[in-house]
Amino acid sequence: MSSSQPTPASPLVDALPLTRRLLGARTLDARALPYGGALPALAPTWRAAIAAELGADVVHDPGAPDPLASRVFGILYSRLRAEQVVRALSARTNLTLAGSTVRVVGDGPLAGALTALLRRLGAGVVRATDDPVERLEAVLDGLRVERTDAPRALVHATLLTGLGHDGLVATALEGLVADASPRPVDAADAPSPRPHVRSIAKGSLVEMPSPLPTDTEAPTSAQRRLLDALVAALIVDGGPDDARGVFAEAVTP
């Protein structure tokens, strides 16, 4: 697939290797593959290409199970999304993460994945969480911990996870802010001093890519891998957390 091509090529063998391995010689026979939750709906051209290639309609349905509630998919998603977000933050701002301090606001696997990745890259991390268990884990990991509504530390950037920070809006925060949630806040109407950076009331909002491929930009490696993992999770009999461990074994490097 060309890096300059925003829409999927056909066939999708190279784009969905995990799904192909799990399917083998099987076809899905016009099967619907619904998913719910916070992940965005699949872009029309990608949905159509998958339907044409695999015979499956991957559709977002609010009433369907949430893939992010899966233990296995949640682990995989959090790692890939953290890499995607940190890479975008660095590239779109020229922020040198080594030696910087980043506030990670919220809970869940993504908060842990962001924290671990940032620390590996040499950044200091401040965790902002109101969950007692998350606070305990962060303290035991040697992190400075704050409440979500009472930031105190001086940081170079703030990342929102999308979970555990109700009432906090990215566009209302101070400094350099990025929304790492599955559906990042839309600030397209705000002034843009540079590509993918928006001026907000108290600082700058760094636009984050969608976790899944879109019809407007060339897909990144992380987007293709997350799409592949999503489709693969939806086709596994018994779901991604099936006791046989089929999905977990398939995604383990």
C-alpha positions as CSV (number, residue, x, y, z in Angstrom):
1,M,0.0,0.0,0.0
2,S,1.4,3.4,-1.0
3,S,2.1,5.8,1.8
4,S,0.6,8.6,-0.4
5,Q,-2.6,6.8,-1.0
6,P,-5.4,7.6,1.5
7,T,-7.8,4.9,0.3
8,P,-7.3,1.2,0.6
9,A,-5.7,-0.8,-2.2
10,S,-7.3,-4.1,-3.3
11,P,-6.7,-6.8,-2.4
12,L,-6.3,-6.1,1.3
13,V,-4.0,-9.0,2.0
14,D,-1.1,-6.8,3.0
15,A,-3.3,-4.5,5.1
16,L,-4.9,-7.3,7.1
17,P,-2.3,-10.0,7.6
18,L,-3.6,-11.1,11.0
19,T,-7.2,-11.3,9.8
20,R,-6.1,-13.4,6.8
21,R,-4.2,-15.8,9.0
22,L,-7.2,-16.4,11.3
23,L,-9.6,-16.8,8.4
24,G,-7.4,-19.2,6.4
25,A,-9.4,-20.5,3.5
26,R,-12.8,-19.5,5.1
27,T,-15.0,-16.7,3.8
28,L,-17.4,-14.7,5.9
29,D,-20.4,-15.0,3.5
30,A,-21.7,-11.5,3.8
31,R,-21.5,-11.7,7.6
32,A,-22.1,-8.5,9.6
33,L,-19.3,-7.7,12.1
34,P,-20.8,-5.0,14.4
35,Y,-18.8,-3.3,17.2
36,G,-19.8,-0.6,19.7
37,G,-18.1,1.6,22.2
38,A,-15.8,4.6,21.8
39,L,-13.9,3.5,18.7
40,P,-14.9,5.5,15.6
41,A,-17.0,4.1,12.8
42,L,-14.9,2.7,10.0
43,A,-14.4,5.1,7.1
44,P,-16.7,4.3,4.1
45,T,-14.0,3.4,1.6
46,W,-12.3,1.0,4.1
47,R,-15.6,-0.5,5.1
48,A,-16.5,-1.0,1.4
49,A,-13.1,-2.5,0.6
50,I,-13.3,-5.0,3.5
51,A,-16.8,-6.0,2.4
52,A,-15.6,-6.6,-1.2
53,E,-12.5,-8.5,-0.2
54,L,-13.7,-10.5,2.9
55,G,-17.4,-10.5,2.4
56,A,-18.0,-8.9,5.8
57,D,-19.6,-5.6,6.8
58,V,-17.6,-4.1,9.7
59,V,-20.1,-1.6,11.1
60,H,-20.3,0.5,14.2
61,D,-23.4,-0.3,16.2
62,P,-24.0,1.5,19.6
63,G,-25.7,-1.7,20.8
64,A,-22.9,-4.0,19.9
65,P,-20.1,-5.2,22.3
66,D,-17.3,-2.7,22.9
67,P,-13.9,-4.1,21.7
68,L,-12.1,-1.9,24.2
69,A,-13.9,-3.9,27.0
70,S,-11.9,-6.9,25.9
71,R,-8.9,-7.6,28.0
72,V,-6.8,-8.8,25.1
73,F,-7.9,-6.2,22.5
74,G,-7.6,-3.5,25.2
75,I,-4.0,-4.4,25.9
76,L,-3.1,-4.4,22.2
77,Y,-5.0,-1.2,21.5
78,S,-3.5,0.7,24.4
79,R,0.1,-0.1,23.2
80,L,-0.5,0.8,19.6
81,R,-2.5,3.9,20.5
82,A,0.2,5.1,22.9
83,E,2.8,4.7,20.2
84,Q,0.6,6.5,17.7
85,V,-0.2,9.4,20.1
86,V,3.4,9.9,21.3
87,R,4.7,9.8,17.8
88,A,2.2,12.4,16.6
89,L,2.8,14.7,19.6
90,S,6.6,14.7,19.0
91,A,6.3,15.1,15.2
92,R,3.7,17.8,15.2
93,T,5.3,20.0,17.9
94,N,9.0,19.2,17.7
95,L,8.8,18.5,21.4
96,T,11.8,16.6,22.6
97,L,10.4,14.1,25.0
98,A,13.7,13.1,26.7
99,G,14.0,15.5,29.6
100,S,10.4,16.8,29.3
101,T,7.6,16.3,31.8
102,V,4.2,15.1,30.6
103,R,0.9,14.9,32.5
104,V,-1.2,11.9,31.7
105,V,-4.8,12.5,32.7
106,G,-7.2,9.7,33.2
107,D,-7.3,6.0,33.8
108,G,-7.3,2.6,32.0
109,P,-4.8,0.6,30.0
110,L,-4.0,3.6,27.8
111,A,-2.9,5.6,30.8
112,G,-0.5,2.9,31.7
113,A,0.8,2.4,28.2
114,L,1.4,6.1,27.7
115,T,3.2,6.3,31.0
116,A,5.5,3.4,30.3
117,L,6.3,4.6,26.8
118,L,7.0,8.1,27.9
119,R,9.3,6.9,30.6
120,R,11.2,4.7,28.2
121,L,11.8,7.7,26.0
122,G,13.2,9.6,28.9
123,A,10.3,11.8,29.9
124,G,9.1,12.5,33.4
125,V,5.4,11.6,33.9
126,V,2.8,13.1,36.3
127,R,-0.3,11.0,36.6
128,A,-3.6,12.8,37.1
129,T,-6.3,10.4,38.4
130,D,-9.1,10.3,40.9
131,D,-9.3,6.5,41.0
132,P,-7.9,5.2,44.3
133,V,-6.5,2.0,42.7
134,E,-4.9,3.9,39.8
135,R,-3.4,6.3,42.3
136,L,-2.0,3.5,44.4
137,E,-0.4,1.8,41.4
138,A,1.1,5.1,40.2
139,V,2.6,6.0,43.6
140,L,4.1,2.5,43.9
141,D,5.6,3.0,40.4
142,G,7.3,6.1,41.7
143,L,5.2,8.6,39.9
144,R,4.0,12.0,41.1
145,V,0.2,11.9,41.3
146,E,-2.4,14.7,41.2
147,R,-6.2,14.9,41.1
148,T,-7.6,15.6,37.7
149,D,-9.2,18.8,38.8
150,A,-6.2,20.2,40.7
151,P,-3.1,20.2,38.5
152,R,0.0,21.5,40.3
153,A,3.1,20.3,38.5
154,L,4.7,22.4,35.7
155,V,4.6,20.2,32.6
156,H,5.6,20.5,28.9
157,A,2.5,18.7,27.6
158,T,-0.8,17.2,28.9
159,L,-2.3,14.0,27.4
160,L,-6.0,13.0,28.0
161,T,-6.8,9.3,27.9
162,G,-10.6,9.7,27.4
163,L,-11.4,7.7,30.5
164,G,-11.7,8.9,34.1
165,H,-11.7,12.6,33.6
166,D,-15.3,13.6,33.2
167,G,-15.8,17.3,33.0
168,L,-12.4,18.0,31.6
169,V,-12.4,19.4,28.1
170,A,-9.1,19.4,26.1
171,T,-9.8,22.8,24.6
172,A,-10.2,24.4,28.1
173,L,-6.8,23.2,29.5
174,E,-3.6,25.2,29.7
175,G,-0.4,24.7,27.7
176,L,0.3,22.1,25.1
177,V,-2.6,19.6,25.1
178,A,-3.4,16.4,23.2
179,D,-6.6,14.3,23.3
180,A,-5.6,10.6,23.1
181,S,-9.1,9.3,23.3
182,P,-10.5,7.1,20.6
183,R,-12.5,10.0,19.2
184,P,-10.3,13.1,19.8
185,V,-12.0,16.5,20.3
186,D,-12.7,18.4,17.1
187,A,-11.2,21.9,17.1
188,A,-11.3,22.4,13.3
189,D,-12.8,25.9,13.7
190,A,-9.9,27.1,15.9
191,P,-7.0,29.0,14.4
192,S,-4.1,26.9,13.2
193,P,-0.6,28.4,13.5
194,R,1.0,25.3,12.1
195,P,-0.3,22.0,10.6
196,H,-2.2,19.8,13.2
197,V,-1.9,22.4,16.0
198,R,-4.8,24.6,17.0
199,S,-4.8,27.7,19.2
200,I,-7.1,27.4,22.2
201,A,-8.0,29.8,25.0
202,K,-5.1,28.9,27.3
203,G,-2.6,27.2,25.0
204,S,-2.4,24.9,22.0
205,L,-4.2,21.7,21.1
206,V,-2.2,19.1,19.1
207,E,-4.6,17.3,16.8
208,M,-4.3,13.5,17.2
209,P,-4.9,11.0,14.4
210,S,-7.8,8.7,14.5
211,P,-6.9,5.2,15.8
212,L,-8.4,3.7,12.6
213,P,-7.7,4.6,8.9
214,T,-9.6,7.5,7.5
215,D,-10.6,8.6,4.0
216,T,-8.8,11.9,4.2
217,E,-5.2,10.9,5.0
218,A,-2.8,8.1,4.1
219,P,-3.1,5.3,6.7
220,T,-0.2,5.0,9.2
221,S,1.2,1.7,10.3
222,A,-0.5,2.0,13.6
223,Q,-3.9,2.6,12.0
224,R,-3.5,-0.4,9.7
225,R,-2.5,-2.6,12.6
226,L,-5.4,-1.5,14.7
227,L,-7.8,-2.1,11.9
228,D,-6.4,-5.5,11.4
229,A,-6.7,-6.3,15.1
230,L,-10.2,-5.0,15.2
231,V,-11.4,-7.1,12.3
232,A,-9.5,-10.2,13.6
233,A,-11.1,-9.7,17.1
234,L,-14.6,-9.6,15.5
235,I,-14.2,-12.8,13.5
236,V,-12.8,-15.0,16.3
237,D,-15.4,-17.5,17.5
238,G,-16.1,-16.8,21.1
239,G,-14.7,-13.3,20.9
240,P,-11.2,-11.9,21.6
241,D,-11.2,-13.1,25.2
242,D,-12.2,-16.7,24.3
243,A,-10.8,-19.1,26.9
244,R,-8.9,-21.0,24.2
245,G,-6.7,-17.9,23.7
246,V,-6.9,-17.9,19.9
247,F,-6.9,-14.1,19.5
248,A,-4.2,-13.6,22.2
249,E,-1.9,-16.1,20.6
250,A,-2.5,-14.7,17.2
251,V,-1.5,-11.1,18.2
252,T,1.5,-12.2,20.4
253,P,4.7,-11.3,18.6
